[in-house]
Amino acid sequence: MKVAVIGAGISGLSTAHFLKRVGAEVTVFEKNGTPGGTIGTKVVEGYLVENGPNSTSETNFVIDELLTDLSIKDEKVYADENSKYRFILRGGELHALPSGLGSFLSTKLWTPGGKLRLFGEPFIGRANHEESIADFVTRRLGKEFLNYAINPFVAGVYAGNPSELSVRAGFPKLYALEEKYGGLLKGTIRGARERKKRPDKAKVSAKLFAFKSGMGILPATIAGSLGSRVNYNVSVESVKRDGTQFRVSFSHDGKSESEAYDAVVLSVPSYAAAGMVKSWLPELSSELSKIKYPPVAVAVLGYKREQVKIDLKGFGFLIPEVEKRKILGTIWSSSIFPNRAPEGYVEFTTFVGGSRQPKLAMMSTDEIAKISHEENAALMKIDGEPAFKAISKWDKAIPQYNIGHLSIIDAVTHVENLHKGFYICSNYKDGISVADCIANGKKVAESIMT
């Protein structure tokens, strides 16, 4: 079986790895000179800087399988126990998310009225139409819970707008609690036994981990194991059906070439995939072009520990839109994983822009660093300027699973069924996390080989 995988991000590399493992003749095409897509790590002045994902969770068994294959399980490092403490901004102050009934009742994150509203959730009926996560949460839990729980959470995961994100597409397990059990509380209680039998884990209970040398070691190791099967600096121009095969047309070093394959996997962003199939599948191209990718800037800042006047025991904080700040939130990177900053220093990773404030992510790197420092200084009582700054900008960062997204995925599935051997495996399909991408890569590889 001769297979082309287009894109050497974590989805494409995972697919190629599992194809190679079962003996497929796999070729990976990558337009850039290095693997990883949005995953990238560099060490500068003793700071470990992640350009994209900082970690992932053990939500499925495929992750362990991949790391075992690659012989890098020893590189894995779990998040510090204190990272279970997460904070939300309200009224200019950071409040810990409750971890139980006692802390829920005592927290000032929600008013007494907002807390009382949650107890009415079991009596709310089902919706009869596709809802945004904002509509879903407001209906079931109230506006205050949307503002000071779900809104910041959505900003942290998708850098998205809760009023646009589809609850069915973006939060399928949450949606399933209402669909199957009639409510969130009912589903949490009645579904507990069923969830224990599943091999996968919910994201909230799965262990968070990264790697000692950063997330970049994962794509680098996969690419290294694939060797010459990965072709860099290759621009794929089109993919078309060619009899019983698929023809990939590409350019490299100024030369245009084409090659036929038994199967092809598009592991690139939807807007890139749309261009590649436009002449062959114009309707699918049109659907893929609808997926939005808001810009996001990542500011990694370092300070002397004594500059920061608050306790840094925790994961970091997220900011609700109603608080009207200029950042989405900040991860306390050096509190979560070891060796993220030089001795005596701390490292923060701050996110700017997203669907909430896209223009801020498009500012200059100096302006992004300034905004990030000023916001962090105000919220974490920081004295003085940062000792270290590193800025990454993504013009198109995270795919948004907005209202109507499932119709787009239905169009993808229809084409895959119609043209056996054509697959899409990317983070706009079946989950955006690193763990989701790895699991989907294996699933696609198995489908190709059956």
Legacy VTK file of the C-alpha trace (Angstrom):
# vtk DataFile Version 3.0
C-alpha trace
ASCII
DATASET POLYDATA
POINTS 450 float
0.000 0.000 0.000
1.499 3.300 -1.161
0.247 6.223 0.946
0.860 9.964 0.838
0.447 11.938 4.048
0.335 15.667 3.462
1.449 17.665 6.488
4.028 16.832 9.171
2.130 18.199 12.144
1.299 15.811 14.971
-1.754 14.407 13.109
0.164 13.624 9.946
3.213 12.279 11.749
1.092 10.016 13.953
-0.755 8.690 10.908
2.535 8.049 9.103
4.028 6.332 12.160
1.184 3.835 12.475
1.160 3.250 8.707
4.881 2.515 8.722
4.453 0.152 11.656
2.166 -2.131 9.637
4.341 -2.056 6.546
2.776 0.624 4.365
4.983 2.514 1.920
4.362 5.989 3.328
5.608 9.366 2.102
5.079 12.579 4.097
5.034 15.977 2.408
5.765 19.055 4.538
5.895 22.627 3.252
8.169 23.832 6.069
11.740 22.829 6.814
10.950 21.252 10.182
8.228 18.933 11.542
5.656 19.644 14.225
3.238 22.222 12.850
2.233 24.390 15.804
4.281 22.251 18.213
7.742 23.677 18.696
10.212 24.072 21.549
13.351 26.141 21.948
15.598 26.861 24.913
16.722 30.484 25.202
18.774 31.905 28.074
17.784 28.977 30.259
14.037 29.316 29.558
12.155 26.502 27.856
9.858 28.219 25.360
6.876 26.460 23.813
5.558 28.097 20.642
2.302 26.156 20.744
0.859 23.425 23.009
2.521 23.311 26.432
1.218 19.878 27.412
-1.402 17.236 26.746
-3.416 14.709 28.767
-3.473 10.923 29.001
-7.003 10.706 27.645
-6.416 7.529 25.634
-4.124 4.490 25.490
-2.737 5.398 22.054
-0.418 8.023 23.565
1.345 5.431 25.688
1.544 3.117 22.690
3.210 5.808 20.577
5.700 6.821 23.262
6.608 3.169 23.790
7.224 2.737 20.066
9.442 5.820 20.068
11.296 4.826 23.277
10.679 8.244 24.862
8.439 7.285 27.781
11.287 8.247 30.110
11.086 11.798 28.713
7.545 12.203 29.975
7.018 14.431 33.000
3.731 14.807 34.844
2.333 18.120 36.002
3.037 19.149 39.573
0.312 18.160 42.009
-0.371 21.817 42.729
-1.403 22.409 39.112
-4.852 21.162 40.077
-5.397 24.650 41.517
-6.724 26.880 38.748
-7.852 30.457 39.006
-10.449 32.722 37.427
-10.370 36.511 37.546
-13.339 38.317 39.026
-13.399 41.929 40.113
-9.666 42.244 39.567
-8.872 39.369 41.955
-7.892 35.762 41.264
-10.283 33.179 42.703
-9.519 29.460 42.860
-11.959 27.218 41.031
-13.834 25.149 43.634
-12.690 21.557 44.061
-15.628 20.337 46.127
-18.947 21.285 47.680
-17.364 23.133 50.590
-15.165 25.348 48.439
-18.068 25.864 46.031
-20.271 27.183 48.796
-17.571 29.480 50.178
-16.104 30.825 46.914
-16.691 34.427 45.885
-16.384 33.493 42.239
-20.177 33.340 42.009
-22.827 35.208 43.951
-25.297 33.355 46.192
-27.890 33.782 43.458
-25.559 32.361 40.848
-24.844 29.324 43.031
-28.521 28.786 43.769
-29.278 28.815 40.050
-27.122 25.691 39.584
-29.414 23.630 41.797
-32.250 24.119 39.298
-30.282 22.388 36.525
-31.898 18.913 36.904
-35.309 20.449 36.145
-34.328 22.004 32.806
-35.584 20.257 29.661
-33.697 19.346 26.503
-33.129 21.748 23.621
-34.701 21.017 20.225
-32.080 22.724 18.050
-28.303 23.072 17.742
-27.045 25.458 20.403
-23.887 27.378 21.041
-22.063 26.522 24.251
-23.181 29.944 25.547
-26.861 29.181 24.914
-26.514 25.682 26.346
-24.848 26.793 29.582
-27.083 29.825 30.081
-30.175 27.637 29.681
-28.976 24.913 32.018
-26.776 26.738 34.539
-27.399 30.453 34.228
-25.624 33.524 32.895
-23.238 33.911 35.826
-21.830 30.422 35.410
-21.353 31.132 31.721
-19.470 34.351 32.467
-17.211 33.082 35.244
-16.631 29.444 34.303
-17.383 28.506 30.714
-16.415 31.755 28.983
-12.833 31.746 30.344
-12.562 27.977 29.843
-13.500 28.350 26.174
-10.895 31.097 25.830
-8.284 28.768 27.316
-9.084 25.778 25.100
-10.200 27.225 21.771
-9.358 30.935 22.117
-12.956 31.029 20.942
-16.304 32.772 21.329
-18.848 30.784 23.392
-21.683 32.390 21.443
-20.327 30.890 18.214
-18.931 27.517 19.308
-21.272 24.558 18.887
-21.863 22.569 22.059
-22.462 19.398 20.006
-19.290 19.766 17.953
-16.907 21.385 20.437
-18.088 19.785 23.688
-19.654 16.465 22.650
-19.344 14.790 26.055
-21.074 17.712 27.763
-23.817 17.657 25.145
-24.193 13.886 25.559
-25.043 14.280 29.254
-28.203 16.138 28.314
-28.961 14.060 25.219
-28.585 10.689 26.939
-29.481 11.386 30.555
-31.586 14.534 30.391
-29.216 16.799 32.302
-25.678 17.468 33.492
-26.116 16.458 37.123
-28.143 13.372 36.204
-25.582 12.398 33.595
-22.639 12.910 35.925
-24.174 10.626 38.549
-25.777 7.983 36.335
-22.944 7.868 33.831
-20.153 7.438 36.372
-20.279 3.634 36.276
-20.303 3.578 32.481
-17.316 5.934 32.250
-15.253 3.681 34.529
-15.531 0.899 31.940
-14.154 3.028 29.102
-10.479 2.726 28.137
-10.269 6.489 27.596
-10.465 9.102 30.321
-12.291 12.395 30.601
-9.997 15.377 30.128
-10.778 16.656 33.621
-9.543 13.427 35.249
-6.742 12.454 32.837
-3.188 13.147 33.993
-1.522 16.167 32.411
1.998 15.688 31.084
4.708 17.226 28.927
8.313 16.251 28.205
11.509 17.123 30.046
12.917 18.832 26.969
9.568 20.240 25.815
6.732 19.172 23.526
8.936 19.557 20.458
10.643 16.243 21.155
7.474 14.379 20.161
7.197 15.444 16.485
10.982 15.521 16.161
11.283 11.907 17.330
8.461 10.665 15.104
9.967 12.459 12.118
13.385 11.050 12.973
12.013 7.517 13.057
10.382 8.062 9.650
13.709 9.261 8.224
13.723 9.912 4.484
9.998 9.212 4.289
9.470 12.846 5.355
10.044 15.333 2.549
10.528 18.934 3.684
10.101 22.216 1.811
7.590 20.585 -0.523
4.499 22.557 -1.528
1.522 20.354 -2.431
-0.568 22.097 -5.051
-3.401 19.657 -5.678
-4.838 16.236 -4.928
-7.095 14.533 -7.482
-8.630 11.170 -8.198
-6.646 9.276 -10.833
-8.514 6.098 -11.728
-8.245 3.809 -8.705
-5.474 5.961 -7.231
-4.895 9.553 -6.170
-2.491 11.941 -7.840
-0.552 14.396 -5.697
0.942 17.348 -7.573
3.691 19.248 -5.776
6.675 21.522 -6.253
10.140 21.239 -4.746
13.228 23.303 -5.460
11.319 25.117 -8.186
10.368 21.892 -9.984
6.791 20.682 -10.443
6.161 16.958 -10.042
3.295 14.537 -9.482
2.979 11.037 -8.083
0.131 8.522 -7.818
-0.757 6.844 -4.511
-3.180 4.170 -3.355
-4.327 6.420 -0.507
-3.826 10.001 0.546
-4.273 11.701 3.922
-4.695 15.461 4.232
-3.240 16.487 7.593
-3.125 20.224 7.008
-5.362 23.089 8.186
-8.775 23.227 6.525
-7.962 26.328 4.478
-4.882 24.577 3.041
-6.841 21.396 2.335
-9.542 23.474 0.627
-7.003 24.779 -1.865
-5.568 21.333 -2.575
-8.922 19.740 -3.501
-10.642 22.778 -5.054
-10.396 21.639 -8.676
-11.415 18.057 -7.846
-13.928 18.522 -4.996
-15.210 22.121 -5.209
-18.127 21.524 -2.824
-15.900 20.043 -0.140
-13.418 22.879 -0.692
-16.202 25.386 -0.078
-17.213 23.650 3.154
-13.638 23.467 4.460
-13.160 27.178 3.764
-15.904 27.987 6.284
-13.827 26.920 9.304
-12.432 29.920 11.157
-8.951 30.135 12.687
-8.568 33.244 14.877
-5.103 34.719 15.437
-3.348 34.082 18.751
-0.109 35.465 20.149
1.899 33.637 22.818
4.094 35.684 25.160
6.612 33.788 27.288
7.879 36.058 30.068
10.483 35.415 32.746
10.902 37.183 36.109
12.980 36.846 39.238
10.815 34.961 41.731
10.980 37.816 44.252
9.427 40.184 41.693
6.133 38.284 41.897
4.212 39.010 45.089
1.556 36.286 44.926
1.654 32.573 45.680
2.305 30.677 42.438
0.946 27.354 43.620
-1.272 26.399 40.715
-1.726 26.043 36.974
-2.396 29.696 36.231
-5.463 31.818 35.550
-8.074 32.519 32.899
-9.910 35.769 32.299
-13.652 36.080 31.613
-14.605 38.415 28.787
-16.721 40.524 31.141
-13.554 41.500 33.044
-12.420 43.450 29.946
-8.699 42.711 30.104
-6.259 42.534 27.183
-5.103 38.949 27.668
-6.967 35.630 27.670
-5.021 34.120 30.541
-1.617 33.055 31.794
-0.083 29.659 32.522
2.421 29.488 35.383
4.710 27.280 33.306
7.520 26.911 35.838
5.020 25.945 38.541
3.637 23.104 36.446
6.755 21.470 35.027
10.419 21.486 36.146
13.299 23.193 34.341
11.181 25.782 32.584
13.199 28.726 33.930
16.686 29.342 35.359
17.222 28.866 39.087
15.577 31.665 41.047
13.348 32.715 38.135
9.779 31.926 37.060
8.255 31.555 33.608
4.762 32.593 32.526
3.036 31.840 29.224
0.387 34.411 28.310
-2.155 34.195 25.489
-3.418 37.222 23.571
-6.099 37.644 20.902
-8.288 34.770 19.788
-11.882 35.311 18.706
-12.324 37.717 21.609
-9.723 40.315 20.579
-8.151 39.235 17.266
-6.591 42.638 16.555
-4.400 42.428 19.649
-2.753 39.247 18.353
-1.808 41.077 15.167
0.122 43.823 16.936
3.914 43.990 16.897
5.878 41.634 19.127
6.997 44.581 21.277
3.384 45.673 21.805
2.285 42.128 22.641
5.111 41.793 25.173
4.172 45.157 26.710
0.477 44.288 27.008
1.238 40.864 28.465
3.641 42.274 31.050
1.314 45.109 32.102
-1.664 42.789 32.523
0.333 40.184 34.434
1.950 42.841 36.602
-1.438 44.226 37.592
-2.993 40.836 38.339
-0.012 39.114 39.969
1.534 42.117 41.743
4.813 42.024 39.807
7.500 44.628 40.522
9.759 45.722 37.674
10.233 44.624 34.082
10.548 41.034 32.835
14.019 39.532 32.674
13.084 37.546 29.580
10.631 37.890 26.668
9.816 35.606 23.736
6.820 36.148 21.459
5.208 33.746 18.982
2.397 34.785 16.654
-0.076 32.558 14.847
-2.187 34.353 12.229
-4.429 31.299 12.096
-4.193 29.388 15.333
-6.952 27.032 16.502
-9.860 25.770 14.347
-13.222 26.823 15.713
-15.913 24.170 16.081
-18.633 26.758 15.505
-22.354 26.311 14.870
-22.647 24.323 11.637
-19.305 22.555 12.107
-20.909 19.125 12.143
-22.362 19.778 8.691
-18.830 20.436 7.448
-17.625 17.184 9.002
-20.589 15.365 7.415
-19.374 16.657 4.041
-15.884 15.333 4.818
-17.268 11.925 5.808
-19.400 11.782 2.648
-16.348 12.339 0.441
-14.271 9.821 2.415
-17.000 7.217 1.936
-17.354 8.064 -1.747
-13.626 7.913 -2.467
-12.126 5.022 -0.543
-8.500 5.818 0.184
-9.037 9.558 0.662
-8.862 10.737 4.270
-8.697 13.899 6.301
-6.872 13.753 9.634
-6.398 17.140 11.236
-7.335 18.953 14.427
-10.546 20.394 12.966
-11.927 16.841 12.941
-12.556 14.847 16.129
-10.675 17.027 18.609
-7.992 19.707 18.816
-5.732 18.327 21.560
-2.410 16.611 20.911
-3.859 13.423 22.413
-6.877 13.577 20.092
-4.632 14.049 17.057
-2.498 11.032 17.963
-5.539 8.803 18.468
-7.105 9.966 15.218
-3.854 9.294 13.375
-3.926 5.668 14.458
-7.600 5.346 13.559
-6.989 6.667 10.032
-3.967 4.406 9.572
-6.057 1.381 10.550
-8.835 2.409 8.169
-6.384 2.657 5.284
-4.946 -0.794 5.931
-8.278 -2.631 6.262
LINES 1 451
450 0 1 2 3 4 5 6 7 8 9 10 11 12 13 14 15 16 17 18 19 20 21 22 23 24 25 26 27 28 29 30 31 32 33 34 35 36 37 38 39 40 41 42 43 44 45 46 47 48 49 50 51 52 53 54 55 56 57 58 59 60 61 62 63 64 65 66 67 68 69 70 71 72 73 74 75 76 77 78 79 80 81 82 83 84 85 86 87 88 89 90 91 92 93 94 95 96 97 98 99 100 101 102 103 104 105 106 107 108 109 110 111 112 113 114 115 116 117 118 119 120 121 122 123 124 125 126 127 128 129 130 131 132 133 134 135 136 137 138 139 140 141 142 143 144 145 146 147 148 149 150 151 152 153 154 155 156 157 158 159 160 161 162 163 164 165 166 167 168 169 170 171 172 173 174 175 176 177 178 179 180 181 182 183 184 185 186 187 188 189 190 191 192 193 194 195 196 197 198 199 200 201 202 203 204 205 206 207 208 209 210 211 212 213 214 215 216 217 218 219 220 221 222 223 224 225 226 227 228 229 230 231 232 233 234 235 236 237 238 239 240 241 242 243 244 245 246 247 248 249 250 251 252 253 254 255 256 257 258 259 260 261 262 263 264 265 266 267 268 269 270 271 272 273 274 275 276 277 278 279 280 281 282 283 284 285 286 287 288 289 290 291 292 293 294 295 296 297 298 299 300 301 302 303 304 305 306 307 308 309 310 311 312 313 314 315 316 317 318 319 320 321 322 323 324 325 326 327 328 329 330 331 332 333 334 335 336 337 338 339 340 341 342 343 344 345 346 347 348 349 350 351 352 353 354 355 356 357 358 359 360 361 362 363 364 365 366 367 368 369 370 371 372 373 374 375 376 377 378 379 380 381 382 383 384 385 386 387 388 389 390 391 392 393 394 395 396 397 398 399 400 401 402 403 404 405 406 407 408 409 410 411 412 413 414 415 416 417 418 419 420 421 422 423 424 425 426 427 428 429 430 431 432 433 434 435 436 437 438 439 440 441 442 443 444 445 446 447 448 449
